[in-house]
Amino acid sequence: MEQRSHALGARFESTLKRGMIRKSAGSVASHIFFAQIILVVALFPIFSFQKVEGKMFSPLAFTLGYALLGSLILSLTYVPVMCKVLLNKPVKEKGNVISRFFTTNLYRFYQFSCRHRKATIFAFIALLTLCGVRFSFWGTEFIPNMNEGAIYVRATLPNSVNLDESVRITQEMKEKLRGFDEVEFVLTQTSRPNDGTDATGFFNIEFHTELKPEKQWKRKISKEDLIKQMQDTLSIYPGIIFAFSQPIQDNVEEYVAGVKSALVIKIFGHDLHQLEDLADRTADAIKDIEGIEDVNVFRSIGLPELQIRLEESRMAGYSVSMADAQAVVEMAIGGKAASTFMKKSVPSILWYVSSKSSGITKIK
């Protein structure tokens, strides 16, 4: 249409444009179609993303694909109709400053490249080599580790812990985390949430630790240093496993793999004890690999128990009651209060020496 306007000049306003629009639309339809298809094909690598990046960027690829498909349909149907409607009015061609600037300078750049072919080829090869060298030192992770301005701490206690003890430890840890000047506030969750979406027990404690903006930090430390100090502060609790992450990252990783971790190794089987043994051996094998910070094993069974069955018939031959036998077992393994002193406020505990009660074979 633009070329026809230049050719006819003022007569372009009085000519019938329906046939001209139909012919012009037909001549460019194939070019528009293949141009849009190329853009859609360029999105195919995004559809192949897996894990976190797949969940985050696949909707973007679908949205762009639908938008390009819609623009293709509109460009072949709606645009020609609007050309017929709008071009019936007097149209005056005006120069566009931005278009003229880019057209002129791109043409000059093309002329310069043609005059200096060797320099252009050398610069292209140097740029390609530089990109290749830089790319070889990059990792395979598509999404960089974004700073969410918060730290998500997960504490895993022994499976046999009760609710009262779990709440008590939660309050202690919360006060220790709030003791850092960089912390704005701390939210805690003991066991599963109210909606029941995360099936877990009293052994699971989660801390949402919101941080102040780094410009307000009085100490000149990084977020990684702060996490290391938190780890050292919480390490006084024996038998508790801590994992440090970020709120959004933690939830997305759980949505992808079912476990709140960036990388998960799953072992399938029927014997829970054998599965935990294999999981511990796997953790020991990979914990020293470079790049691995924390290795945690998801426990499927609770704290191991020792069952002691008493034979009442043999106990009756020695006139030993069930209560007396249980008291001896309790004293031998866990200790038992024999008396008190200091106005009956401090118990006197009696138990066997650890060399005779520290293992199953020794207890037998």
Secondary structure as GFF3:
##gff-version 3
##sequence-region A 1 364
A	DSSP	alpha_helix	2	8	.	.	.	ID=ss1
A	DSSP	three_ten_helix	9	13	.	.	.	ID=ss2
A	DSSP	alpha_helix	18	41	.	.	.	ID=ss3
A	DSSP	alpha_helix	44	47	.	.	.	ID=ss4
A	DSSP	alpha_helix	51	86	.	.	.	ID=ss5
A	DSSP	alpha_helix	97	115	.	.	.	ID=ss6
A	DSSP	alpha_helix	117	136	.	.	.	ID=ss7
A	DSSP	beta_strand	150	156	.	.	.	ID=ss8
A	DSSP	alpha_helix	163	178	.	.	.	ID=ss9
A	DSSP	beta_strand	183	190	.	.	.	ID=ss10
A	DSSP	beta_strand	204	211	.	.	.	ID=ss11
A	DSSP	three_ten_helix	214	216	.	.	.	ID=ss12
A	DSSP	alpha_helix	223	234	.	.	.	ID=ss13
A	DSSP	beta_strand	241	245	.	.	.	ID=ss14
A	DSSP	alpha_helix	247	257	.	.	.	ID=ss15
A	DSSP	alpha_helix	272	286	.	.	.	ID=ss16
A	DSSP	alpha_helix	312	317	.	.	.	ID=ss17
A	DSSP	alpha_helix	322	333	.	.	.	ID=ss18
A	DSSP	beta_strand	336	341	.	.	.	ID=ss19
A	DSSP	beta_strand	346	350	.	.	.	ID=ss20
A	DSSP	alpha_helix	354	357	.	.	.	ID=ss21
A	DSSP	alpha_helix	360	363	.	.	.	ID=ss22
###
